[in-house]
């Protein structure tokens, strides 16, 4: 009998199980190839597991595992097709671990595949050498592997179908669907076991025609089911409703009820249908509605933001471009100075608008983070007062300050954000106060050894209507007054409220038309640790920069021009690099005391350039002071600069004071004799 006939007889024998067929095929294969050992394996993560085996003494246990690299099958799998060795000791794999451990001279095997994935191998081997395996032998082993792959695939599919079938049975129970019936002719109601479980009644409970309706929650649910039943009885209309019921245990749940009527002639004799607990899906539906509303709100906010900002940006831009254009032909020194002041003031307004937009964007995306540190609490408000006093004086509005915080009170909090809160409130008060005064009161209260900061800003301005107060902290909100309109993005107070809430505090407001408004902020404060105070350089400090070598690294030519002009005012004439790679090259050619490094540049960014300068000892920390000068201002950006090896962080657009502080710090660090 030829090979194919015997193979067909084995695999087509319906009286044999898969395991029996497999064992017969392995025995048949040993006879075909005249070898001693037959194995079917499963290969996973370089682990070779024996699934079936036929050996002379049956001494290879099912489930035995080997490292795949320690078997000849590793070569078979790498080849991706049938592979054979008839005399291993004389072959290129004579030093293979399998030969060293088991002395197997001959081997033939093929990969078993399910689809395109390797399942394992089928292989035959012997300790004796064998004749060279023929092409026919290769075909036979491939046929074995193909049949095994098909059978393993079929078994996997069968297992999945059984699993899915079991899952469907479970899902029917999980779906929580019950049935019900109303026998109108005999005035009886039937509830299935599941329906009773949904109503949370005893399994022996017998619903009554007169009271069953009472399970439906009073209001729209009870009214809708009553109307649906009436239409079904009178007109034969079906219903499919989501309604609320109150169970026997007084739990409110949502159910989906389907019902239809059965008629004999023109008379309705029966109502029947299904009953399903859909509380979870209704909750999810409400959540989706809420998320949809939130998405629509964010879309509206974005549209409002674009519309508002595009309008607000034009005013300061007009001030900047207009004044700079007029400066070209202006020869009067006094007029030039005035126009420059207007342009600078416009640039400050533009920067404030951009900062508000960025803060609002961070808040909307949940990216706003506080950066607390130890500071003298009183100085936060002292600095703000010195900043705002000239603005109030210019408008002829009195600024009355009552700062009752102790001089030695250290606190741990985000002083930048606290300044922003107070600054926004003062700016708002100044904007809407034409005459009279603005009062700033700050004090601490100690409750159960916990500090609470109170900030009160009271103005004598035009006040707000009760209707407007309700939406005061909503973004883009500004009260319309044709006679006294005010500019602005309408984001300031919205940001203030978010910041206060981030700090765990609250904000309250009271106002009366034509009499003024009062904003009160209450923020919990954590006690801080006293820090050593450093004498920071002030603006226009006399710095000896004659021996200071400076390198400016920036890919933007305008940024280089601006920084060059600013440094020239301090008697510094820097060198320039157009990217990080250029900076590293220049630092290898010449030592620099101070480097102003942009962070985002092509070819090599500032972070990587700084790392190379530090790690390669081109610019050691005791010889070169590196300052990050970048438009990226987040806490993550600052941390990245520090980790790269930078000594200081300055955000764009920069102030002269920041440059002076950087220069003073560089001199103190690398050339203290110049200080």
C-alpha positions in Angstrom: 0.0 0.0 0.0 1.5 3.4 -1.0 2.2 6.4 1.3 -0.8 8.5 0.3 -3.3 5.7 0.7 -2.1 4.9 4.2 -2.0 8.6 5.1 -5.6 9.0 3.8 -6.8 5.9 5.7 -5.5 7.3 9.0 -6.7 10.9 8.7 -10.1 10.0 7.3 -11.0 7.4 9.9 -14.0 9.0 11.6 -13.8 6.4 14.4 -10.5 7.8 15.6 -10.1 10.9 17.8 -7.6 13.6 16.9 -5.2 12.2 19.5 -5.4 8.7 18.1 -4.9 9.9 14.6 -1.9 11.9 15.7 -0.3 8.9 17.4 -1.0 6.7 14.4 0.6 9.3 12.0 3.7 9.5 14.2 4.1 5.7 14.1 3.4 5.7 10.4 6.1 8.4 9.9 8.7 6.4 11.8 8.1 3.6 9.4 8.2 5.9 6.3 11.5 7.6 7.3 13.0 4.5 9.1 13.8 6.6 12.2 13.3 6.0 16.0 11.8 9.1 17.6 8.7 11.1 16.6 7.7 14.4 18.2 5.0 17.1 17.7 5.9 20.3 19.6 4.4 23.6 20.4 6.8 26.6 20.3 6.2 29.8 22.3 8.8 32.4 23.3 11.8 30.2 22.5 10.3 27.4 24.6 9.9 24.0 22.9 7.1 21.9 24.5 6.4 18.2 23.7 2.7 17.7 22.8 2.9 14.2 21.3 5.8 11.7 21.2 6.6 8.2 20.1 9.9 6.8 21.4 11.4 3.3 21.7 10.8 3.1 25.5 8.1 5.8 25.7 10.6 7.6 28.0 9.8 11.2 26.7 7.0 12.6 28.8 4.3 14.8 27.3 4.8 18.3 28.5 8.6 18.1 28.6 10.1 21.5 27.7 13.4 22.4 26.1 15.1 25.6 25.1 14.3 26.0 21.4 17.9 26.8 20.6 18.9 23.4 22.1 16.8 21.5 19.4 17.3 20.9 15.7 13.9 22.5 15.2 15.4 26.0 15.7 17.0 25.5 12.2 13.7 24.3 10.8 11.8 27.4 12.0 14.5 29.7 10.7 14.3 28.0 7.3 10.5 28.3 7.4 10.1 25.0 5.6 11.0 21.3 5.8 14.6 20.6 6.8 16.7 17.4 7.2 20.1 16.2 8.3 21.2 12.6 7.6 24.6 12.7 9.3 24.8 15.5 11.8 28.3 14.6 13.1 29.7 15.3 9.6 27.6 18.4 9.0 27.9 22.2 9.7 25.8 21.7 12.9 28.1 19.1 14.5 28.6 21.3 17.5 24.9 21.8 18.1 23.7 21.2 21.8 21.1 18.7 20.6 23.9 16.4 19.2 26.1 17.0 22.2 23.3 16.0 24.6 21.4 13.3 22.6 23.7 12.1 19.8 20.9 12.3 17.2 22.6 11.8 13.9 19.6 12.0 11.6 16.6 14.4 11.6 13.8 15.6 9.4 11.2 18.2 10.5 8.8 20.8 9.2 7.1 23.8 10.8 3.4 23.5 11.7 1.6 26.8 10.8 -1.8 28.1 11.6 -2.4 30.7 9.0 0.8 32.7 8.9 1.7 32.0 12.5 4.1 29.3 13.6 2.4 26.8 16.0 5.3 24.4 16.4 7.0 21.5 14.6 6.6 17.8 13.6 9.9 16.0 13.5 11.4 12.5 13.3 15.0 11.6 14.4 17.4 8.8 15.2 20.7 8.2 16.8 21.8 6.4 13.6 22.8 8.0 10.4 20.4 7.6 7.5 20.5 7.8 3.8 20.2 11.2 2.3 16.5 12.2 2.5 14.8 12.3 -0.8 12.6 15.1 -2.2 9.7 12.7 -1.7 10.6 12.6 2.1 10.5 16.3 2.2 7.0 16.3 0.6 5.8 13.7 3.1 6.9 15.7 6.2 5.4 18.9 4.7 2.1 17.0 4.2 2.2 15.9 7.9 2.8 19.5 9.0 0.0 20.8 6.8 -2.6 18.4 8.0 -1.6 19.0 11.7 -1.8 22.8 11.1 -5.2 22.5 9.7 -6.4 20.2 12.5 -4.9 22.5 15.2 -6.6 25.5 13.6 -9.9 23.6 13.5 -9.6 22.6 17.1 -8.8 26.2 18.1 -11.9 27.4 16.2 -14.0 24.7 17.9 -12.7 25.8 21.3 -13.5 29.5 20.5 -17.0 28.5 19.3 -17.6 26.6 22.6 -16.3 29.5 24.6 -18.5 32.0 22.6 -21.5 29.8 23.1 -20.9 29.7 26.9 -20.4 33.4 26.8 -23.7 33.9 25.1 -25.5 31.9 27.7 -23.9 34.1 30.4 -24.7 37.2 28.5 -28.4 36.3 28.4 -28.3 36.3 32.2 -26.2 39.4 32.4 -28.6 41.2 30.0 -31.2 40.9 32.8 -34.2 40.3 30.5 -37.5 39.0 31.9 -40.9 38.4 30.4 -44.4 39.3 31.5 -48.0 38.7 30.5 -51.4 40.2 31.3 -54.4 37.9 30.9 -57.1 40.5 30.4 -59.9 37.9 30.1 -59.1 36.4 33.5 -57.7 39.6 35.1 -54.3 38.0 35.9 -50.7 39.0 35.6 -47.7 36.7 35.1 -44.1 37.7 35.8 -41.1 35.5 35.0 -38.4 34.9 37.6 -36.1 37.5 36.0 -38.9 40.1 36.0 -39.5 39.5 39.7 -35.7 39.8 40.3 -35.7 43.2 38.5 -38.7 44.4 40.7 -36.8 43.0 43.7 -39.8 41.0 44.9 -40.0 37.5 46.4 -40.1 34.7 43.8 -43.6 33.8 45.2 -44.9 37.3 44.7 -48.1 37.6 42.7 -48.6 41.0 41.0 -52.1 42.4 40.9 -53.8 44.3 38.1 -54.8 47.1 40.5 -51.3 47.7 42.0 -48.7 46.6 39.4 -48.7 50.1 37.8 -47.5 51.6 41.1 -44.0 50.2 40.5 -43.6 52.8 37.8 -42.2 56.1 39.2 -44.8 58.8 39.6 -44.7 61.4 36.8 -43.7 60.9 33.2 -42.8 57.2 33.6 -46.2 56.2 35.0 -48.1 58.5 32.6 -46.2 57.1 29.6 -46.8 53.4 30.5 -50.5 54.1 31.2 -50.9 55.8 27.8 -49.0 53.0 26.0 -51.3 50.3 27.6 -54.4 52.2 26.6 -53.3 52.6 23.0 -52.3 48.9 22.9 -55.8 47.8 24.2 -57.8 50.2 22.0 -55.7 50.3 18.8 -53.3 47.4 19.0 -50.2 49.7 19.0 -46.9 48.2 20.3 -44.7 50.0 22.7 -40.9 50.1 23.4 -40.2 52.5 26.2 -37.3 53.3 28.6 -39.0 54.1 32.0 -38.1 54.5 35.6 -39.5 52.2 38.3 -39.2 52.1 42.1 -38.5 48.5 43.2 -40.0 46.7 46.2 -36.8 47.6 48.0 -37.2 51.3 47.1 -34.4 51.4 44.6 -34.8 53.6 41.5 -33.8 51.8 38.3 -34.3 52.2 34.6 -36.1 49.5 32.6 -36.7 48.9 28.9 -40.2 47.5 28.5 -41.6 46.1 25.2 -45.2 45.2 24.9 -47.9 44.3 22.4 -51.5 43.2 22.4 -53.3 40.0 21.3 -56.8 40.3 19.9 -59.7 37.9 19.4 -61.9 39.6 16.9 -62.0 43.3 18.0 -61.4 42.5 21.7 -57.9 42.6 23.3 -57.5 39.5 25.4 -53.8 39.6 26.3 -50.8 41.8 26.7 -47.3 40.4 26.7 -43.7 41.5 26.3 -40.2 41.8 27.8 -38.7 43.7 30.7 -35.0 44.5 31.0 -32.9 46.4 33.5 -31.1 49.1 31.5 -29.9 51.3 34.4 -26.2 50.9 33.4 -26.8 51.8 29.8 -29.0 54.7 30.7 -26.3 56.0 33.1 -23.8 55.6 30.3 -26.2 57.4 27.9 -26.5 60.3 30.3 -22.7 60.4 30.7 -22.4 60.5 26.9 -24.9 63.3 26.7 -22.9 65.2 29.3 -19.6 64.5 27.4 -21.3 65.7 24.2 -22.5 68.8 25.9 -18.9 69.4 27.3 -17.4 68.8 23.8 -19.9 71.3 22.3 -19.0 73.8 25.1 -15.3 73.4 24.4 -16.0 73.9 20.7 -18.0 77.0 21.5 -15.2 78.2 23.8 -12.6 77.7 21.1 -14.7 79.5 18.5 -15.3 82.3 21.0 -11.6 82.3 21.9 -10.6 82.7 18.2 -13.1 85.4 17.6 -12.3 87.3 20.7 -8.5 87.0 20.5 -8.4 87.9 16.8 -10.2 91.1 17.8 -8.2 91.8 21.0 -4.8 91.2 19.4 -5.3 93.8 16.8 -5.3 96.7 19.3 -1.8 96.1 20.8 -0.5 95.0 17.4 -1.7 98.3 15.9 0.0 100.2 18.7 3.3 98.4 18.1 3.3 98.6 14.3 1.9 102.1 14.2 4.4 103.5 16.7 7.4 101.7 15.1 6.3 102.9 11.6 6.1 106.5 12.8 9.5 106.2 14.5 11.2 105.8 11.0 10.7 109.5 10.1 10.5 110.9 13.6 13.5 113.1 14.5 12.2 114.8 17.7 13.8 113.0 20.6 11.0 113.6 23.0 8.3 112.4 20.5 10.5 109.3 19.7 10.6 108.5 23.4 6.9 108.8 23.8 6.2 106.6 20.8 8.6 104.0 22.0 6.8 103.9 25.4 3.5 103.4 23.6 5.0 100.5 21.6 6.4 98.9 24.7 3.1 99.3 26.6 1.3 97.7 23.6 3.8 94.8 23.7 3.1 94.3 27.4 -0.7 94.2 26.6 0.0 91.7 23.8 2.0 89.5 26.1 -0.7 89.6 28.8 -3.3 88.5 26.2 -1.1 85.6 25.0 -0.5 84.5 28.6 -4.2 84.6 29.3 -4.9 82.5 26.2 -2.3 80.0 27.2 -3.6 79.7 30.8 -7.1 79.3 29.6 -6.0 76.5 27.2 -4.1 74.7 30.0 -7.2 74.9 32.2 -9.5 73.6 29.5 -7.2 70.6 28.8 -6.5 69.9 32.5 -2.8 70.7 32.1 -2.6 73.5 34.6 -0.1 72.6 37.4 1.0 74.5 40.5 4.7 75.0 41.2 5.0 75.7 45.0 8.2 77.0 46.7 9.2 78.7 49.9 8.7 82.5 49.9 8.1 85.4 52.2 4.3 85.8 51.9 4.2 89.5 52.6 6.7 90.3 49.8 4.3 88.9 47.1 1.8 91.8 47.8 4.5 94.4 48.5 6.0 93.8 45.1 2.6 94.0 43.4 1.7 97.2 45.2 5.0 98.8 44.0 4.2 97.6 40.4 0.6 98.9 40.4 1.0 102.2 42.3 2.2 104.2 39.2 -0.8 102.8 37.2 -3.3 104.0 39.8 -1.5 107.3 40.1 -1.6 107.8 36.3 -5.4 107.2 36.3 -5.9 109.3 39.5 -7.5 106.5 41.4 -6.3 106.0 45.0 -4.8 102.6 45.9 -5.3 101.9 49.6 -3.3 99.0 50.9 -3.6 97.2 54.3 -1.1 94.3 54.4 -1.4 92.7 57.8 0.8 89.7 57.1 3.9 89.3 59.4 7.2 90.2 57.9 8.7 86.8 58.9 5.9 84.6 57.6 7.3 82.0 55.2 4.8 80.0 53.2 5.0 77.1 50.7 2.9 77.8 47.6 2.9 78.9 44.0 3.7 82.6 44.4 3.6 83.2 40.7 -0.1 82.1 40.5 -0.9 83.9 43.7 0.5 87.1 42.2 -1.5 86.4 39.0 -4.8 86.1 41.1 -4.1 89.4 42.9 -2.9 91.1 39.8 -6.0 90.2 37.8 -8.3 91.5 40.6 -6.4 94.8 40.9 -6.3 95.2 37.1 -10.1 94.5 36.9 -10.8 97.0 39.7 -8.6 99.7 38.1 -10.3 99.1 34.7 -13.8 99.6 36.0 -13.1 102.4 38.5 -13.1 105.9 37.0 -12.8 107.8 40.2 -12.5 107.1 44.0 -10.4 104.3 45.3 -9.4 100.6 45.2 -8.6 98.9 48.5 -6.4 95.9 48.8 -6.6 94.0 52.2 -4.5 90.9 53.0 -4.3 89.0 56.2 -3.8 85.5 57.7 -6.1 83.6 60.1 -5.0 80.6 62.1 -7.6 78.0 62.5 -6.6 74.7 64.3 -2.9 75.5 63.5 -3.9 75.8 59.7 -3.2 79.1 57.9 -5.8 80.7 55.7 -5.0 83.7 53.5 -7.7 86.3 52.8 -7.3 88.7 49.9 -10.0 91.4 49.5 -10.1 93.9 46.6 -12.8 96.6 47.0 -13.4 99.3 44.4 -15.7 102.3 44.1 -16.4 101.6 40.4 -19.5 101.2 38.3 -20.6 97.8 39.9 -22.4 94.9 38.3 -26.1 93.9 37.9 -27.3 90.8 39.7 -27.9 89.1 36.4 -24.4 89.6 35.3 -23.0 88.4 38.6 -24.4 84.9 37.8 -22.1 84.5 34.8 -19.2 86.6 36.1 -16.7 83.8 36.1 -17.7 82.3 32.8 -15.1 82.7 29.9 -15.5 85.6 27.5 -18.1 87.3 29.8 -18.2 91.1 29.8 -21.1 93.3 30.8 -22.3 95.3 27.8 -22.4 99.1 28.4 -22.6 101.2 25.2 -21.5 104.3 27.1 -18.6 102.8 28.9 -17.2 99.8 27.0 -14.0 98.1 28.2 -11.6 95.9 26.2 -10.1 92.6 27.2 -10.5 88.9 26.5 -13.0 88.2 29.2 -10.8 85.4 30.5 -9.2 87.1 33.5 -11.8 86.3 36.2 -12.5 82.9 34.7 -8.8 82.1 35.2 -8.8 83.6 38.7 -11.6 81.3 39.8 -9.8 78.2 38.3 -6.5 79.2 40.0 -8.2 79.7 43.4 -10.0 76.3 43.1 -6.7 74.7 42.1 -5.2 76.1 45.3 -8.1 74.6 47.3 -9.7 78.0 48.0 -12.8 79.8 47.1 -13.8 83.3 45.8 -16.8 85.4 46.6 -18.1 88.6 45.1 -20.6 91.2 45.9 -21.5 94.3 43.9 -24.0 97.1 43.6 -24.6 99.3 40.5 -22.7 102.6 40.7 -21.3 101.8 44.1 -18.6 99.3 43.4 -17.7 95.7 43.9 -15.8 93.6 46.4 -13.9 90.4 45.6 -12.9 88.2 48.5 -10.5 85.2 48.0 -9.8 82.6 50.7 -6.9 80.3 50.2 -5.3 77.7 52.6 -1.6 78.3 53.0 1.0 75.7 54.0 3.7 76.9 56.3 7.0 77.2 54.6 10.7 76.9 55.6 12.8 79.9 56.1 15.3 80.5 53.2 18.5 82.4 53.0 17.8 85.7 51.2 20.2 86.6 48.4 20.9 90.1 47.3 19.7 90.0 43.7 21.2 92.5 41.2 18.8 95.4 40.4 18.1 96.9 37.1 20.9 99.1 35.8 23.4 97.7 38.2 27.1 98.5 37.4 28.4 95.3 35.9 32.0 94.9 34.7 31.4 93.1 31.4 34.6 94.1 29.7 36.3 90.7 30.0 33.2 88.6 29.6 33.0 86.3 26.5 29.4 85.6 25.5 27.9 83.3 22.9 24.3 83.7 21.6 22.7 80.5 20.1 19.5 81.0 18.2 18.3 79.9 14.8 16.1 83.0 14.3 17.9 86.0 12.9 15.5 88.5 14.5 16.0 86.9 17.9 19.7 87.2 17.4 19.4 90.9 16.4 17.2 91.7 19.5 19.6 90.0 21.9 22.6 91.6 20.3 21.1 95.1 20.7 20.2 94.4 24.3 23.7 93.0 25.1 25.4 95.9 23.4 23.6 98.3 25.8 25.5 96.4 28.6 28.8 96.8 26.7 28.8 93.1 25.5 29.5 92.2 21.9 28.6 88.5 21.6 29.5 85.8 19.1 26.6 84.0 17.4 25.7 80.4 16.5 22.7 79.4 14.4 22.0 76.0 15.9 23.2 73.6 18.6 25.8 71.9 16.3 27.3 75.3 15.4 27.4 76.2 19.1 29.4 73.0 20.0 31.8 73.8 17.2 32.4 77.4 18.3 32.8 76.3 21.9 35.5 73.9 20.8 37.3 76.8 19.1 36.9 79.4 21.8 36.1 79.3 25.5 32.9 81.2 26.6 32.0 82.5 30.0 28.3 82.9 29.3 26.0 81.2 26.7 22.4 82.2 25.9 20.9 79.0 24.5 17.7 78.7 22.6 16.0 75.3 23.1 14.1 74.5 20.0 16.4 74.6 16.9 17.0 72.5 13.8 19.9 70.0 13.3 20.7 70.0 17.1 18.5 71.5 19.7 19.6 73.4 22.8 19.0 70.5 25.2 21.3 68.1 23.3 23.9 70.8 22.6 24.1 71.6 26.3 24.4 67.9 27.3 27.3 67.5 24.8 29.1 70.7 26.1 28.8 69.5 29.7 29.5 65.8 29.2 32.5 66.3 26.9 33.9 68.9 29.3 33.9 71.5 26.6 32.1 73.9 28.9 32.4 72.8 32.5 30.0 74.3 35.0 32.7 76.2 36.8 33.9 77.9 33.6 30.7 78.4 31.5 27.3 79.7 32.7 24.6 78.5 30.3 21.2 80.3 30.3 18.1 78.9 28.5 16.4 81.6 26.5 13.2 80.1 25.1 9.6 80.7 24.3 8.6 77.4 26.0 7.8 78.2 29.6 6.1 75.2 31.1 7.4 73.5 34.3 8.4 70.5 32.1 10.5 72.7 29.9 12.2 74.3 32.9 13.0 70.8 34.3 14.3 69.6 30.9 16.7 72.6 30.8 17.9 71.9 34.3 18.4 68.2 33.5 20.3 69.1 30.3 22.8 71.1 32.4 21.6 74.7 32.0 22.1 77.0 35.0 19.2 79.5 34.5 16.0 79.9 32.6 14.7 83.1 30.9 11.5 83.1 28.9 10.9 85.1 25.7 10.0 87.9 25.4 12.7 88.8 28.0 13.2 92.0 30.1 16.6 93.8 30.4 16.4 92.9 34.1 16.5 89.2 33.3 19.6 89.7 31.1 21.3 91.7 33.9 20.5 89.0 36.4 21.9 86.3 34.1 25.1 88.3 33.5 25.6 89.0 37.3 25.0 85.3 38.0 27.6 84.3 35.4 30.2 86.7 36.7 29.6 85.5 40.2 30.0 81.9 39.1 32.8 81.9 36.6 34.6 85.3 37.1 33.9 86.5 40.6 36.8 89.0 40.4 34.7 91.1 37.8 31.8 91.5 40.2 
